[in-house]
Amino acid sequence: MEKDVLKHTLFGIEFKNPVWTASGTFSYGLEVAKLYDLSLLGAIVVKGLSLKPRKGNMPERIVETPAGMLNSIGLQNPGVDYFINETLPKLKKYDTRIFANVFGEDEEEYLAVAERLDRADGVDGLELNVSCPNVKKGGIAFGSDPQVLYDLVYKLKKITKKPLLVKLSPNVTNILDTADACVSANADGLVLINTLLGVAIDVEREKPILSTITGGLSGPAILPIAVRMIWQVYAKYGSKVAIIGVGGISNTQDALQHILAGAVAIQVGTANFYDPYSPLKIIDGLKQHVIKKGYSHYSEMVGKAHKMILKEV
Ligand SMILES: Cc1cc2nc3c(=O)[nH]c(=O)nc-3n(C[C@H](O)[C@H](O)[C@H](O)COP(=O)(O)O)c2cc1C
């Protein structure tokens, strides 16, 4: 029988493969279920969930940029209770892992959302979006203040038994400051990276295109930044903390860059918008690559680019 080169265990859970879909780029998965069997995916990370439903921002909320896009959706979602009662029962029929992306305007909201998801059967783990503004701290993002981040992760770890992943914001001077805070607070994994802040201007109307002026940059343009941040965190922690890579992945070669830098699993984001089949193509491409290179399992490549440098010195 052919050996499964992608199946692996992480956080005590078995995954079919290390290819996940990224929050906000795959809705709650069910739309894509019309195109292919969601059970083929390693995991699905659903759109960010808050305590109450949110309408999101006014248009314009999306703009194409060179090799990417800017979005300011404003975390539109139907609220965590609707997700648990209406969406999750349909989603959990698929034989894949479900991670719920969580955010809040203050610590209490994060805790309330996480508590509900901890009790929800069918949710395998939580992914914290810490790129949103903390209303009690003058709107500074949770993910840009290591102390605030430490306190949040520490408290959340106490209320959930499920794997807790923290999705770090790249909009910081040194990614290791926030990575350190999460590792000290015992986060189970780090997801690197969320979108980068940007502005696009309409030169005819002579004003910013997005209603919120700034938006989050994603897509191929951010691939080297994501790979650099994964590199930095893996160089410090090695396999002591699980790194999930996200940012600019649209094909197997991009996914391999994340893995060789230190990611044990990867997420496909913006690429889903222009090629919804890209996660499946990457799963297949990774399998082919492992065989072509003569490895017995993809995990032999995790962080390997670091070792190759040491060899050459
Ligand atoms: C339209 C859109 C909505 C997003 N919504 C969320 C979200 O709700 N929560 C979150 O943590 N990240 C969200 N993200 C960030 C993505 O999950 C991902 O981190 C980012 O887009 C970088 O990956 P990519 O270059 O492959 O798209 C969103 C991204 C896009 C483009």
The ligand as a MOL file (V3000), in Angstrom:
LIG
                    3D

  0  0  0     0  0            999 V3000
M  V30 BEGIN CTAB
M  V30 COUNTS 31 33 0 0 0
M  V30 BEGIN ATOM
M  V30 1 C -11.1890 39.3250 2.4010 0
M  V30 2 C -10.3460 38.8380 3.5430 0
M  V30 3 C -10.9250 38.6130 4.7910 0
M  V30 4 C -10.1500 38.1650 5.8730 0
M  V30 5 N -10.7390 37.9370 7.0760 0
M  V30 6 C -9.9910 37.4740 8.1160 0
M  V30 7 C -10.5970 37.1820 9.3840 0
M  V30 8 O -11.8220 37.2710 9.5700 0
M  V30 9 N -9.7800 36.7730 10.3980 0
M  V30 10 C -8.4280 36.6160 10.2280 0
M  V30 11 O -7.7200 36.2440 11.1780 0
M  V30 12 N -7.8400 36.8530 9.0260 0
M  V30 13 C -8.5880 37.2720 7.9850 0
M  V30 14 N -7.9830 37.4950 6.7670 0
M  V30 15 C -6.5250 37.2800 6.6090 0
M  V30 16 C -6.2350 35.9420 5.9150 0
M  V30 17 O -6.7330 34.8530 6.6540 0
M  V30 18 C -4.7140 35.7690 5.6790 0
M  V30 19 O -4.0240 35.8220 6.9150 0
M  V30 20 C -4.1460 36.8590 4.7830 0
M  V30 21 O -5.0320 37.1390 3.7300 0
M  V30 22 C -2.7720 36.4830 4.2130 0
M  V30 23 O -2.8460 35.3150 3.4260 0
M  V30 24 P -2.9860 35.3470 1.8140 0
M  V30 25 O -1.9130 36.2500 1.3000 0
M  V30 26 O -2.8350 33.9350 1.3770 0
M  V30 27 O -4.3480 35.8780 1.5180 0
M  V30 28 C -8.7540 37.9390 5.6700 0
M  V30 29 C -8.1800 38.1630 4.4130 0
M  V30 30 C -8.9500 38.5900 3.3570 0
M  V30 31 C -8.3020 38.8100 2.0150 0
M  V30 END ATOM
M  V30 BEGIN BOND
M  V30 1 1 1 2
M  V30 2 1 2 3
M  V30 3 2 2 30
M  V30 4 2 3 4
M  V30 5 1 4 5
M  V30 6 1 4 28
M  V30 7 2 5 6
M  V30 8 1 6 7
M  V30 9 1 6 13
M  V30 10 2 7 8
M  V30 11 1 7 9
M  V30 12 1 9 10
M  V30 13 2 10 11
M  V30 14 1 10 12
M  V30 15 2 12 13
M  V30 16 1 13 14
M  V30 17 1 14 15
M  V30 18 1 14 28
M  V30 19 1 15 16
M  V30 20 1 16 17
M  V30 21 1 16 18
M  V30 22 1 18 19
M  V30 23 1 18 20
M  V30 24 1 20 21
M  V30 25 1 20 22
M  V30 26 1 22 23
M  V30 27 1 23 24
M  V30 28 2 24 25
M  V30 29 1 24 26
M  V30 30 1 24 27
M  V30 31 2 28 29
M  V30 32 1 29 30
M  V30 33 1 30 31
M  V30 END BOND
M  V30 END CTAB
M  END
